[in-house]
Amino acid sequence: MADPQTPKPKSCCTPSRESASGDAAPLVSLEIVAETGSLERTRDGMVEIPGGSFLMGGEGPETWPQDGEGPVREVSVDPFLIDACAVSNEQFSKFITATGFVTEAERFGWSFVFHLHVPKKQREQLRQSKAVAGLEWWLAVAEASWRQPTGAGSNIDDLLDYPVVHVSWNDAQAYCRWAGKRLPKEAEWEFAARGGLEQKIWPWGNSLLRNGKFRCNIFQGDFPKKDTGKDGFKGTCPVDAFEPNGYGLYNCVGNVWEWCQDWFSSDYHRIRTDLRDNPTGPPSGTKRVQRGGSYLCHDSYCNRYRLSARIGNTPDSSGGNLGFRCARDRDSTNLPPS
């Protein structure tokens, strides 16, 4: 049990559909259907991770114990493959073209957009009824989706090598099924993201800057009022921006939160201490795990752009900083058929 004097963690920068105000989140029945695609039997774009044991989680002063970041425990994972980069708009477009799949944001008719990415006049109007209580920098914008990241009139023409956003966990699952892949287990994600380093805060070490240079895409300036873009970006960046970690993975922290396979729980791993070999999280829940933080992370607010940081969100939630990368068993048993 957490110390009662420990301050309650700040809400993170990923809203859920259940947190939307008013009638912004109509209940709809969604049937996720995705046929297996015709991708080549290839490992292009994936990195083979050796597997092994590592120290998972974190307990430093920068962590949020209430999120279930700790305790630090030894966990083992089998060898697997994982995408070097988050799934891009170009890759997701191919999936849509091949299957005709309609994302949940498109079915709902709206998704969450960061307020600074919405035109000022529209921003003021939306704040009246479409802002998220406690997370007022998030606005429920009509017609915002992976195709139109900031709403009607926007597009991804110049963002093909940027991560696809406004994808729910269910959408990501559909893509993985088509691609003959799967979402990474949370333990796999952290093992791969650490890049072979043990108990470091970030994939490159414990100092945010390296030789005075930024290593990830996070919020620069006065959150949430002004993003200076000092790290080179205001909003998302290309999926292969910045240097990769020791395993060759890009943007494991910052840029976009990444969905994992597991149901989220803040204490399941504390209760089931016997589950340390290829752990998969609790058997059921209401939220799925997200890892890695996003371009909206800032240490003045929630500081969750760290390797041990974790949050959960409802499987139907989407927003302008939610994306994913895929994984695959090393034996390739879940490759698409020839």
N, C-alpha and C positions, 0 to 999 in steps of 0.2 A: 504494500500500500504506500502511495506517495506521501511524503511529509506534508501535513496539512498547512504548514507555513510556506510551502513551495508555491510561488505564484502560478496562477493558471496560465497555460500556454496561450499565446495569441492565436486567433484564428489564422489559418494559412491563406495563401493567395490563390486558392482554388475553390470557387464556390460550387455548391451542388444544386441540382434542380429543386430539391426539397427546401432550399433556403431562399428561393425566389419569392418576391413579394407579389401580392395581389393575384391576378389571374395570369401571371406570366408563364406558369408551368401547367398547361392543360394535361390531364391524364389521358394517355392514348395507349392502345394496345399495339405492341410492337412484336412482329414475328421476324426474327433475324434469319434470313435465308441467304446462303452464299454457296455457290457451286465451286468445286475445286477447279482452279484455273489450269492453264497449259504452260506454266513456267517450265523452263528447262531444268533438268535434274542437275543443279549446280549449287555450289557454295559461294558463288560470287557475292561479294559484299558482306560476307560473314567471317567472323574470326573464331578459330577453334580455341576453346579455353580448356586448359589441362585438367581442371578439377583438383580436388584435394581438400585439406582442412585450412580454415582461417578463423580469425577472431572477428565475429560479426557483432555489429552494434557499437554503441558509444556511451560513455559515462562522463565526459568532460563537462566543464562549466557552461559550454556553449550548447549543450544538448537539452532536449525536452523529455525528461523521464516519463511524463504523462502520455507521450506519444508511443511509448514502448520502445524507445531507442536502446535501452539497456535491459538487463545487464549485458556486459560484454561476455560472450560465450563462444566456445569452440564449436564450429559447425563444419560439416564436410559435404561436398557436392561432387557428383560424378562429372566426368568430362562432358562438354556440350559445346554447341556453336551459338553465337549471338551476333546480331547485326553490328557492324562497326559504327553505323550511324542510325539515328532515328529515321523512321520511314518518312520519305519526302513527299511533297505534293505530286511530283512526277510519278513516283511509284504508286501512290494511292489513286491517281488518275487512271492508270492502267487497270487497276482492280475494278474501278467503277465502270470503265468502258467495257471490260470483259463480262461483267456480271449484271450491270444495271442496278447495283445495290444503292439503296437510299439510306443515308445516315440518319441517326436519331435526331440530330439538330435540324435536319431538313424536314423530318416528319413532325417534330414539335413546332417548327416554324420560327425558331429563335435559338440563340445561344448567348453565352456571356462574353462580353468584350470589355477590355480595360478602358476606363473612361477617357484617358488621354488619346486613345486611338479612334475616338468618335468625334465628328465635327462639333465644334463648340455649341452651336445653336441646338443641334439634336441632343447633345450631352445634357444641356440644361433642362430640356423637356423630359428626357428619360429619367433624370434624377428625381422627378416628382413622383413617379410610380413604379419605375423599373429598376431601382437600385436595390442591392442586397443589403439588408439590415446588418450593420456591423462590418460590412465589407463594401461600403458605398462607392468604392472605386470600380466595382463591377456593375455593369449595366446589362440588362436582358434586352438584346437588340434583335428586332425582327429581321428575319432572313439571313442572319449571320450563320455561316456554315463553313465547311472546309473550302467550298468554292468561293465564298464571299466572306473573308475573314473578319471584316469590320462592318458587314451588313450590305444592304442593297447598293449596287454601284461599284463595289470593290471586286477585285479578282486576284488570281494567283499567277497571272501571265509572267510577272517578273520574279516569282517566288518558287519556281519549280524545284530548285535545289534547297529549299527551306523545308523545315519539318511540317508535315500536315498537322493541323490543329482542329479544334472543334470536333474531335472524335471521342466518342464514349468508349467505355470498356467493351461494350457489346459490339460496337463498330470495329474495334481493334481485333476482337475475336473473329469476326467475319473475315477480315483481311487475312489473318493468320491461317484460317481454314483454307482459303483460296490459294494462298501461297505455299501451302504444305508446311507451315511452320506453327509456332505457338507463342504465347507470351512467356517471358522468362519468369521462373519462380523468383520470389523475393530474394532468397539466399543466393541464387545464381546471379541475379542482377548485382547484388553488392559485391560478390566475389569478383565478377568481371569488371565492375566499375573501379574497384580498388587497384586494378592493374598490377597486382603482385606486391603492392606495398601493404604493410601491416599497421593497422590502427592509426592511419593518417586522417586528417580532417578532410582533405581534398585529394583528388587523384594524383596530384603532383607533390604533396607534402602538407606542411602545417602553416605555410605563409600564403596568404591570398595572392599576393603579387610575386612574380618570379623575375628577378632582374629588372624590376620596375614595370613589368608588363602584365597585363591582364591575361588570365588563363581560361576565363569562362565568361558567359554572357549573363550578367545580373543587373539589377537596377542601380544606376549611378545618380546620385543627387538626393533630393528631399522627397522620400517616399511618403505618399503616392502622388505628390503635387508636381514634381518636375524631374524628368529623366534627362540627364545631360548627355547620355550616350557616350560617356568617356571611354567605355570599353570598346567602342566602335559601332554599337548598335542601340537602337531604340525599338524594342520589340524583338522578334525572333531574329536569328542569324542562320546562315547556311548550315546544313547538317554536319559539314566537315570543317567548320570554322575552328580556330584555335588548335593547339597541338593535341594529339591523341595521348591516351594514358599508356602505361607500360604494356598493355595487351593490344594496343592499336584501336581502342574505342574512342570516339569523339563525343564531346559534350555530355559527359556522364553527369555533370552537375551544371545547373543553369540551363538556359534556353527554353526547354519545355519539360514539364513533369511527364514521367513515363509510367504507363500502366504496367502492373505486374499481374501474374496469374492469381495470386493468393487473395483470399478474403482477409480483410483487415481486422486485427484485434490488438489492443495495447497490452494484453497480459497473457495471451494463449501460450507464448513461448516461455513465460515464467512458470506457468502451471505445468505444462507438458515438457519438463526438462529432459525427458527420455527421448524426445524427438529432435535429434541433432544431426541425423544422417539424411541428407536430401529433404529437409523439412519443406512442407507445403502449406503451412498455416492452418487455421481452423477449418473444419469441414463445411461450415456455413457461416453466413453473416449478412450484413446489409450494405457493406462498403467493400470496395476492392483497394488493394494497396497501390499507392503511387510513390515513386522514388525520384530523386535527383534535383528537385527544385526547378526554378524557371527564371526567365528574364525579369520577373517581378520580385525576386528575392532580394532582401536588403537586411543588413545586420541590425538596423535600427528598429526593425519590426519583428520578424520571426526567425530569421537566420537559418532557414531550412535548406540552404543550398550546400549541404554537406553529405558525405558518403553514408553516414548512419541515419540521417534524417528520413522520416517516413510519415506519411499521412494516408488517410483513406477517403474515398469518395464513392457515391452511389454509381452503380454500373451504367446508368443512363445519363450521367452528367457530362457536359462538354463545355469547353471554353477556349479562349484564344491562347492559352498557355498549356494545353493538354495534348500530348502526343504519345508515341510509343515506339519501341523497337522490338524486333522479333527474335526468338530463339529457336533452337532445333536440337533434338537429341543427336549425339555424335554418330550413333549407328544409322541415322537417316531413315529410321523406320516410318517417320511421318512426312517423308517426301511425297509430293504429288505423284500420281501414277504417270507412267510413260504415255 
